[in-house]
Amino acid sequence: MIFVTVGTLEQQFNRLIKEVDRLKGTGAIDQEVFIQTGYSDFEPQNCQWSKF
């Protein structure tokens, strides 16, 4: 499992989240991925995720 966390800093990390989601979608990442998106407004389509 890969866990991506961006913490609680009030900044968006959309580029990181989009890239991890893209890699998961293309099959480059074959493990389960969970992303804590924080204040980012991008919603991953290929990974499990939660705001906080």
C-alpha positions in Angstrom: 0.0 0.0 0.0 1.1 3.5 -0.8 -0.1 6.3 1.5 0.2 9.9 0.1 -0.2 12.6 2.7 0.0 16.4 2.3 -0.7 17.4 5.9 -2.9 20.2 7.0 -1.0 23.2 5.5 -3.5 25.4 3.8 -2.0 25.0 0.4 -3.0 22.8 -2.5 -0.8 19.9 -3.7 -2.8 19.2 -6.9 0.2 18.4 -9.1 1.4 15.6 -6.7 -2.1 14.2 -6.3 -2.8 14.3 -10.1 0.5 12.6 -10.9 0.0 9.8 -8.4 -3.6 9.3 -9.6 -2.4 9.3 -13.3 0.3 6.7 -12.5 -2.2 4.5 -10.8 -4.6 4.9 -13.7 -2.0 3.9 -16.3 -0.9 0.8 -14.3 2.5 2.2 -13.5 1.6 1.8 -9.8 0.1 -1.7 -9.2 -0.3 -1.3 -5.4 -3.3 0.0 -3.5 -3.0 3.8 -3.1 -4.7 6.0 -0.5 -4.3 9.8 -0.7 -5.0 12.3 2.0 -5.8 15.3 -0.2 -6.0 18.1 2.5 -6.9 21.4 1.0 -6.4 20.3 -2.6 -9.5 20.6 -4.9 -8.5 17.8 -7.2 -10.5 14.6 -6.6 -8.6 11.4 -7.6 -10.5 8.9 -9.8 -8.1 6.0 -9.6 -7.2 6.0 -5.9 -9.0 5.8 -2.6 -8.9 9.3 -0.9 -10.1 11.4 1.9 -9.7 15.2 2.7 -8.2 14.7 6.2 
